[in-house]
Every structure is written in structure tokens, then in C-alpha cells.
């Protein structure tokens, strides 16, 4: 997420793709955010759906990750999003 905040979405994507070799719900959320930032909405949706399938839940996310989740859900118009 650091590279994304520095305006380097392609480098962030490279980092995240390596990180999700051992996918966790949080890593998959980050991948969804980064894919969306790169304009890869289908891949972002896929990563977000996988994160939710693995138990991604708003209650255990940090405040910044709660915001990221809400933003990516809104961007992707995910059914059931707040």
C-alpha cells in the first residue's frame, strides 16, 4: 500500500501479486484496491470476492482498511455493499 500512496500503482500491483501467493482476506483486499487503482476492475472484483469468500469482515479491519473496503465496494458496485 506504500507504493500506491506514493503514486506508483504498477509497482504496488507487482508487490501485491507476490504477497498474495499466500492469500489472506486482508492481502486480497489490498490487491483489489490496487487492481482498481490500475483500472483493472474485473481483477479487482475477483480479488474482492475472494477476500469476502475467505471471511473478510469490516469489524476487524483497521480504520484505513475499512475506508479502502468501502471505496472499492462503491467503485465496483458490489451487491450488499454499505
VOPALO-49843 format. One record per residue: residue in three letters; x negated, y negated, z of N, C-alpha, C, O in turn. Coordinates in steps of 0.1 Angstrom, whole numbers, padded with zeros to 4 digits, always signed. Example, Ala and Ser with C-alpha at 12.3 -4.5 7.8 and 13.67 -1.06 7.14 Angstrom:
REM residues 2
ALA-0132+0057+0078-0123+0045+0078-0132+0033+0078-0142+0033+0085;SER-0128+0022+0071-0137+0011+0071-0129+0000+0079-0134-0011+0080;
***
This chain:
REM residues 82
UNK-0008+0012+0000+0000+0000+0000-0009-0013+0000-0004-0023-0004;UNK-0021-0011+0004-0030-0023+0005-0032-0028-0009-0031-0040-0012;UNK-0036-0019-0018-0038-0023-0032-0026-0029-0039-0027-0039-0046;UNK-0014-0024-0035-0002-0030-0041+0000-0045-0035+0003-0054-0043;UNK-0003-0047-0022-0002-0060-0017-0012-0070-0022-0011-0082-0022;UNK-0023-0064-0028-0034-0072-0034-0031-0075-0049-0039-0081-0056;UNK-0019-0070-0054-0016-0072-0068-0022-0062-0077-0024-0065-0089;UNK-0026-0051-0072-0032-0040-0080-0023-0028-0081-0027-0017-0076;UNK-0012-0029-0088-0002-0018-0087-0007-0005-0094-0004+0006-0090;UNK-0015-0006-0105-0020+0006-0111-0030+0013-0102-0030+0025-0101;UNK-0039+0006-0096-0048+0012-0086-0041+0018-0075-0045+0029-0070;UNK-0030+0012-0070-0022+0017-0059-0016+0030-0063-0015+0039-0055;UNK-0011+0031-0076-0005+0043-0081-0015+0054-0081-0012+0065-0077;UNK-0027+0051-0085-0038+0062-0086-0040+0067-0072-0041+0079-0069;UNK-0041+0058-0062-0044+0062-0048-0032+0070-0043-0034+0081-0036;UNK-0020+0066-0045-0008+0073-0040-0006+0087-0047-0002+0096-0040;UNK-0009+0088-0059-0008+0101-0066-0017+0111-0060-0013+0123-0058;UNK-0029+0107-0055-0038+0116-0048-0032+0119-0035-0033+0131-0030;UNK-0027+0109-0028-0022+0111-0014-0010+0121-0014-0009+0128-0004;UNK-0002+0121-0024+0010+0130-0024+0007+0144-0028+0016+0152-0031;UNK-0006+0147-0029-0009+0161-0031-0004+0169-0019-0001+0181-0020;UNK-0003+0163-0008+0003+0168+0004+0014+0159+0008+0013+0150+0017;UNK+0026+0161+0001+0037+0151+0002+0043+0151+0016+0047+0162+0021;UNK+0045+0139+0021+0054+0137+0033+0064+0128+0029+0063+0121+0019;UNK+0075+0127+0036+0085+0117+0033+0080+0103+0032+0084+0095+0022;UNK+0071+0099+0041+0066+0085+0040+0057+0083+0028+0058+0073+0021;UNK+0048+0093+0025+0040+0091+0013+0048+0091+0000+0045+0083-0009;UNK+0059+0099+0000+0068+0098-0012+0075+0085-0013+0077+0080-0024;UNK+0079+0079-0002+0085+0066-0002+0075+0056-0008+0079+0048-0016;UNK+0063+0056-0003+0052+0047-0008+0050+0049-0023+0049+0040-0031;UNK+0050+0062-0028+0049+0065-0042+0061+0059-0049+0059+0053-0060;UNK+0073+0060-0044+0085+0054-0051+0084+0039-0052+0087+0033-0062;UNK+0079+0032-0041+0077+0018-0042+0067+0014-0052+0069+0005-0060;UNK+0056+0021-0053+0045+0018-0062+0050+0021-0077+0047+0013-0086;UNK+0056+0032-0079+0061+0035-0092+0071+0024-0097+0070+0020-0108;UNK+0079+0020-0088+0089+0009-0091+0081-0004-0095+0085-0011-0104;UNK+0070-0007-0087+0062-0019-0090+0056-0018-0104+0053-0028-0110;UNK+0053-0006-0108+0047-0004-0121+0057-0003-0132+0054+0000-0144;UNK+0070-0004-0129+0081-0003-0139+0085+0011-0142+0093+0013-0152;UNK+0080+0021-0135+0083+0035-0138+0095+0039-0129+0094+0046-0119;UNK+0107+0034-0133+0119+0036-0125+0123+0050-0124+0128+0054-0113;UNK+0122+0058-0134+0126+0072-0134+0117+0080-0124+0122+0088-0116;UNK+0104+0077-0124+0095+0083-0115+0097+0078-0100+0096+0086-0091;UNK+0101+0066-0099+0104+0060-0086+0116+0067-0080+0116+0071-0068;UNK+0126+0069-0088+0138+0076-0084+0135+0090-0079+0140+0095-0069;UNK+0127+0097-0087+0123+0111-0085+0116+0111-0071+0119+0120-0063;UNK+0106+0103-0069+0099+0103-0056+0108+0100-0044+0107+0106-0034;UNK+0117+0090-0046+0126+0086-0035+0136+0098-0032+0138+0101-0020;UNK+0141+0104-0042+0150+0116-0040+0142+0127-0033+0148+0134-0024;UNK+0130+0129-0036+0122+0140-0030+0119+0136-0015+0120+0145-0006;UNK+0116+0123-0013+0114+0119+0001+0126+0121+0009+0126+0126+0021;UNK+0138+0118+0004+0150+0120+0011+0153+0134+0014+0158+0138+0024;UNK+0150+0143+0004+0152+0157+0005+0143+0163+0016+0146+0173+0022;UNK+0131+0156+0018+0122+0161+0029+0125+0155+0042+0118+0156+0052;UNK+0136+0147+0043+0140+0142+0056+0137+0127+0059+0137+0123+0070;UNK+0134+0119+0048+0132+0105+0050+0143+0099+0058+0155+0100+0053;UNK+0141+0092+0069+0151+0086+0076+0147+0072+0081+0135+0070+0085;UNK+0156+0063+0080+0153+0049+0084+0149+0047+0098+0141+0038+0101;UNK+0154+0056+0107+0152+0054+0121+0137+0055+0126+0133+0049+0136;UNK+0129+0063+0119+0115+0065+0123+0106+0057+0114+0094+0058+0116;UNK+0111+0049+0105+0102+0041+0097+0098+0028+0104+0105+0023+0112;UNK+0086+0023+0101+0082+0010+0106+0091+0000+0100+0097+0002+0090;UNK+0091-0012+0106+0098-0023+0100+0095-0026+0085+0104-0028+0077;UNK+0082-0027+0082+0078-0029+0068+0083-0018+0059+0088-0020+0047;UNK+0083-0005+0064+0087+0006+0055+0103+0006+0054+0108+0010+0044;UNK+0110+0002+0065+0124+0000+0064+0128-0010+0053+0137-0008+0045;UNK+0120-0021+0052+0123-0031+0042+0119-0025+0028+0127-0028+0019;UNK+0108-0018+0027+0105-0012+0014+0116-0002+0009+0119-0002-0002;UNK+0121+0006+0019+0131+0015+0015+0144+0008+0010+0149+0012+0000;UNK+0148-0002+0017+0160-0010+0013+0157-0016+0000+0167-0016-0009;UNK+0146-0022-0003+0143-0028-0016+0143-0018-0027+0149-0021-0038;UNK+0136-0007-0025+0136+0003-0036+0149+0009-0039+0153+0012-0050;UNK+0157+0012-0028+0171+0017-0030+0179+0007-0038+0187+0011-0047;UNK+0178-0006-0034+0186-0016-0042+0181-0017-0056+0190-0018-0065;UNK+0169-0016-0059+0163-0017-0072+0168-0005-0080+0172-0006-0092;UNK+0168+0007-0074+0172+0019-0081+0187+0022-0081+0192+0031-0087;UNK+0194+0014-0073+0209+0016-0071+0212+0030-0067+0220+0037-0073;UNK+0205+0035-0056+0206+0048-0052+0219+0050-0045+0223+0042-0036;UNK+0227+0060-0048+0240+0062-0041+0238+0064-0026+0228+0071-0022;UNK+0246+0058-0018+0245+0060-0004+0235+0050+0002+0233+0050+0014;UNK+0229+0041-0006+0220+0031+0000+0228+0020+0007+0239+0017+0004;UNK+0221+0015+0017+0228+0005+0025+0229-0008+0018+0235-0018+0023;
***
